[in-house]
């Protein structure tokens, strides 16, 4: 791998826009595969979620990078105006299904609203909901009967609680908290892959307490309270948050996954499903 490609992958790790610009200027080609995978997929499969994703994507698009399903691009860019224009031109986009590899909750056979929820893109989610997107649309179910989750599942234990505003948006728009899945696989193909069974949005929120998920205990229980209240259920005091037994560990910051450019063996899928395997 060339030094420029190494710098490109390192920039993707934290959505470092200026470092990405430097890597491109040094000769990194956003249209040539790195270790068998196009750079745009390295970027989208990153552990990081931030507002800088759109800026990184724009730089790649300006240099010729493309997605196999271009209708998802304005959602990933969090571009409300472009989403409105696209839906006005083609209303059926609200029923569009797409597939991306996700480091967290599956994005196989999902709606555009699932994608907005997964990446924490509030502008995109708001426009989609206002346009009539189904807040209870279900993702594809795999050959084992797993997944089939709604957009709400992407919001209940997001990194740095980034998707919490979208969780509120979805609940206000009628997202159901009582959806029961036979099971769901988080981080499919990654080192942190975890499968859970008999899952609801509330139990999935609690998955954020698992050590491999690295979520804030306070954030998780705040989300659980909100979900319980939205379901019309009694919210107990939950006095032992953060858990005294786990101190000081529970006050630690979430741990980021290894950078894809630094230790790719730990930060890429073992098996790359979907159209870009």
N, C-alpha and C positions, 0 to 999 in steps of 0.2 A: 504494500500500500504506500502511495506517495505521501510525502509530508503534507501536501496540500489537502489530500483526502483525509489524512489523520486529523488535520485542523478542522476540516469540515464536520467530521463526526463529533469531535470535541465541542464544537460550537452548538451542534444540535442538542447536546446533553442538557444544557441549561438555557436553550433558546437565546444564545448570545448573538445578537444581530450583527454587531460590528465585527465580531470574530468570524462570523459567517461571510460577511462582505470581504474580509481580508483573505479568507480561504479561497473564495471565488476569484479574487484578483490574482492570487498566487497560482491559479491554474486548475483548481478543482472543477470538475465537469459535472454539473447537476443532471446530465442526461446519460451518464455512463455508470453502470453498476459498480458498486464497491462490495467486494465479497459476495457477488451474485445478487445484490439487491440494489435497486435504484435509490439515490439519496433521498428523494421525497418520502419513500417508505421508512427509511431510517428515522427521518424526522417525525413522522406521524406515529411511529411505534415507540417513541421515547416515553420514559416515565414522567417527564416534566409536563405540567399543564400551566400555561400562562398566557397573558394577553400578547406576548411577543411571538407566539406561534404564527399569527397572521403575517407579521412582518417578515419572518423567516420564509414562509411560503411564498410571499410576493417576490422575494429575491430569487427564489428557485424558478418560479413561473416566468419571471422576466428573462431568465437565461434559458428558457425552453422546456423546463420540466412540465410534465402533464400528469393528470390522474386518469385512470381508466374510466371513471365515472365522473365527468366534469360537473355534474349538477351539485355534487357535494362541496365543490370548491368554495362558493360563497358562504356556506355554513362554517367551514373550517377557518375562513378568513374573518368570520364574525361580521360580515358585511350586510347590514340590514337592508340597505337600498338595493343591492344586487339581488337579494333573496326576494324582496317584494316584486321587483321587475320580472324575475324568473317565474314566480307563481302567477303573476298577472298574465304572462305570455303562455304559460303551461300549467293550468290549475292542477293537473294530475300529479304534479311533483309532490303534492302533499301525501300521495299514496306511494311515492317512490320507495323502493327498497335498495339498499346498498350494502357493501361489505368492506370492512377495513380490519386490519389486525389491531387489536387493542392490548395494551399492557395490563389493563384492569378488567372492567366488565366487557363481555363480548360485544363486538360490533358486526356480527354475522347476520345478514338478512334483517337489517334495521331500517327504521325511518330516519328522515333527516333530523327529526326532533331527538331521537336517540343520540345522534352524532353531536348535536349541539349540547346536549346534557352531559355527555361523556367528557367533552373538552372544556366544559364550563363556559361556553360562549353565550352569555345572557342576551346580547342583542339579537343573535340568531334565533334563540329559543323564543324570545318574546314575539318576534315577527311571525314565526311559524304558528305559535299558539293563536295569535290575533287573526291569522289567515284561516284558521279552522283545523289545524293539524290535530289528529287524534292523540290526546294525552295518555290514552290507555292502549295505544298500538303495541302489538307484541312482536318481539324479535323472533327470528327463526328458532325452531327447536332442533337440536342435533339428533344424530342417530341413536343416542342413548336416552332421549327424552328430556335432555337438560336444556336450560335457558328458556326462551319464550318470555323474557322479561319486558317490562314497560320502561319508558324513559325515566320514570321515577327512580328505578334501581341504580341508575348511573349517578345519582345525586346524593345518595344518603351516606356515603362514606368516602367522598372524593378527597384527593390529596390537598392538604391545606384547607379543606372544606370549601374549595373553590366553587363547587356547584350548588352550595347551599341556597343562593338566591334563586336558582332555577328550581330547586326543590319547592320553595315557597310559591313560585309562579305556577308550577304544575299542580300543587295542592289547591291553590285558589281556582284553578281552571277545572277542577274535578278529578284529578288523578286519584286512583283508588289505592288505599293503603292495605287492602285485604287480599290483593292478588297473591295466590299461592302457587309457587312453582314446584315441580317435582324435584328440581335441583338446578344449580347454576355453577358454572366454572369461572372463577376469577383468575385472570392472568394466564389464559390458556397458552401452553407451549413455553412459558418462561420458568425460571428457577422458582418463582414464588407461586406457581399454579396451585390453586386450592379449589376443591369441589365441595359444595355444601348441598344438603338435601332438605326438602320441605321448607322452602324459603319464602318469606314475605318481605316487603320493603323494610319492615321494622326489624326482622331478624337479620336481614342483610346489612342494615345499618350497624348492628352489633358486631358484624364481621370486622369492622374497623378496629376492634379491640384485640384481634389476633396479632401476635408478634410480627408476622411476616407482612402485615399491612401498614404498620407504622403510622397510624392516625392518632390524633389528639383525643385523649379520653374525654375531655370536657366537650370538644366539638361533637363527638359521637353521641354523648348523652343529651346534648342540646338538640341534636337532630331527632333522637328518639322521642324526647318530650314533644317536639313539634308534630311528629308523625302520630303519636298517641292522641294528642289533642285533635288533630285533623280527623282521626277515626272516631272521635267522640268517646274515647276511652278515658278512664281515670288515670291521672298522672301521679304516681307516688312521689314522695319527697326525694328519693335517690340521694341520700345524705352523704354517702361515702364515695363522692366523685370530686377529685381523683381518688382512686383507691389508696387508702393509707398503707396497706400492706405492700404495695408496689412502689412506694416512694423510695428514692427520688426518680426512678425510671420513668414514671408517667409524666414527668415534667420535661422530658427530653424532646428535642425537636424531631419531626419525622425524618427518617433516614432515607436518603435518596438511593436509588439503585445505582450500580456501577455504571460509569459512563460508557456508552457504546464504543467510543473510540479508544478507550483505555483498556477495558477488559471485555471484549465482545463476547467471549465465551459465556459470560454470566449475564449478558444483557440483550440477547437476541433469542428468538424462538428456536427451540430445537427442531421443530418442524414448522415450516411456513405454509399454513393453509391458505386457501383463497386464490385469487387470480394471479398473484405475483409470487407463487411458491417457486 
